[in-house]
Amino acid sequence: MDYGWLSLIPPLLAIGLAFLTRDAVFSLAAACLAGVLLMGQGLAGFPELLTTALGNREFMWICLVEICIGILVAFYQRSGAIRMFSSRVTRFTTNRKDTQTLGWSLGLFIFFSDYFSPLFVGPVMRDMTDRSRISREKLAYIVDSTAAPVVCIALITTWIGYEVSLIDDALKGIEQLSDVTAYSVFLHSIPYSFYPILAVTFVLIVASTGRDMGPMYAAEVRARAGQVEPISSDEMPALQGDTLEPKPNVPLRAANAFVPIIVLIVGLGVSLYITGKMELVDEIDLTITKIIGASDPFKAMMWASFAGALAAAGMSISQRILSAHETVDAWYGGARATLFGMIVLILAWSMADVTGGLNAKGYLISVLGDSLPIVLVPAIVFVLAAVTAFATGTSWGTMGILMPLVIPLAWAVMSVHDMANPMGMHILYSSVASSLAGAVWGDHCSPISDTTVLSSIASGCDHIEHVRTQMPYAIMVGVVAVLIGTIPGAYGLSPWISIIAGVAVLYGVLRYFGRKAEDSV
């Protein structure tokens, strides 16, 4: 059934309610209910929708990953590892600029998971930013902008296997590209991922200059006056709850902080290799590119995060930092801390099912038209991915929807314009990158995004205030990425020139329009 413009009602309702009610769960639930009613399934369709999400294998792996990472963070808190890490890195922070730059550096260090990154960097940096009178909104921005934008362009992450598998499936339908590997297409697309690259760079610019604009500037002025947390009239004890404080007088050992992370990183690499080998058991000519491309990123991250959690638990028990009972309590506390994120995940995946059932993507594509100017294909792909991810709150879902369409569409337009050759491959690379970058932008800005919610919780910041203060920065970086990166790149301009120019423009805008909060206190 063709629902036409009605297919956009659920995602638009979710966005509107999120801003009006300041509650992502209520907004998503209401939008999902509206969707099943539009599809004629009645009230009974709502629990059926949730059951579908809960029965999805990939969704269950992601839930288990989030639980294991929550448990790992709990052991970091209870064993004193986060306190140790904070005390060790404090020596490198002599002023607010150093503190913010350190948060940026930690975000780059935790490059392998957009879930673990905010859950680690937020608690580590929170005391330091509070002492420096840096707003929780700024901390949440730093945490969020060094999570997904970093993970999506790093070379060994859970994202890569997923992205490469999508690219590989799309390439199979194009005979002329039969000898092109999916991993090589991904590698060539990285320089065209202008939004992730510029978003991460802009965080460093903001941190090093000490300047801010718009709502973030107002939040920083408030923080300099001594109020680092957003002023909220709503008490949410169930969400804010008690925190897992470290035991008193525990030894602050560096190994307790670094060993579990090393176990997780090594475990991730090994797991990606093993799952890829298991998938290609009948293949003879194996390369690391093929193996990683065939790996199961969901299962690999689950194994790795579980191994990291076991390592943290084992070290806590072996050093007698925690008793067996306290270990179980920390395990439960870490799992409980992920409950809100799990609820959002369930509703976000259900929302993706709703938009898929209503064929919202088909309507959006039909509105854009079947015939596209070749130089605008990457930019239109970016916008389409951004809108879809913003409405659904999931970058993975957006890539899964668009990548199978983007690569054949780009190749078809290239063929029409006689550019389906090595000289025109930059259009394909840029289109692939734009699908990824647009999805990250939408996920980064969406108030119903799981990673945005995790960044708010980990930073102790009101969720809507985080979205409200971060969005102007994200919009500005997104506009610069499209106008200075994506469009000129489609004309053949080197992406490295665009990146340098984009950084210069962002620095100039912040330098001219930005102000230092200290000057107003």
C-alpha angles and dihedrals in degrees: 000000000000109000095178115187090354088075089071095057098086097049093042090048090051092051094046095047092046090060095039099045099027087222120115096188095053091045094050093044092050092048092049090050091050089051096053090046090053089052089053096245095125126213091313088065092070098067088040088055092052090047090055091054092046091050094053110111096212091048092053091051090052091049091051090048091053092049092050092048090049089052091049091052090049091056089048088056099042096043093050093245093129091046089050092048091049093049092049096049095042088082088067094056115077097152142011093274091056091048093052092044090051090054089051091050093050089051089056091047093056092056100144103072133030087203099051094042098067093036090055104034095044098057092039094053101034098087092044094050091046091053090049090049093242113155121251087235090061091048091050089050092052091046095047096043093053095047116065095012089058098039094050095060101034115108100233114038139115088260094061097063090049094047094045091049090053092048091048093052091050093048093054091074094056112078095193090060097048092115094048115097121223093229092055090052089052092049092049090049096056096083088053092055090099100161098054092044095047093042092057091044093049091056088059091047092052092046096047097044097043089221129130140178139207121350092353090059091052090050091051092049089053091049093051087056089058104266105109096164122071113258106248129179092200119085113208106181092163090060100032092041126144121321129227101250120193118257114263118262095010115157111258101222124174092217091065089061102039106035097063091048091049090048090051094048095045090042090053093053093046092045093051089051094047096047090047092050091048089054093049097042092133095046119104105187100058126175130179088248092057093044095051090043091054095044125113105242094189095054092040093054090046093054092044096048091045090051090050091050091049091049091052092047093047093050092049092052097041091053091045091238090130130024122227090262093048090048091055090046091052090047090053093044092053092049091047091052089063094054096097092047089049092054090050090048092052092050093042092054089045088051090054089053090051094051089046092050091050091045092231090162091056091052092049091050092048090052091054090053135236097261114065131179105248096231090055097049096092092045093049090047089053092051093045092049091046093051093046094048092044091052097044100033093225128103093186092054091048093051090048090053100043108032094070087053101038100057097049090042093050092047091048092052090046089053092051090053094044091246098116090117139084091282091060100042091103087074091057093044092048092048091052090047092047091054089053096040094046090050090051091048093051092045090046093054102034116107089211096054117121094220091048089052091048091050091052093048095044091050095045091239130141105259100227091045088055091052093044095052097040099046098072090054092047092048092050093049090045093053092048090047092055099039099041101026117024101037098042088044090058088056089055102263113150110262090223091061089049092050092051091047091047092052090049092051093048091049091049094049093049092044093051102038101025125092135197114247091217090067092063099047 
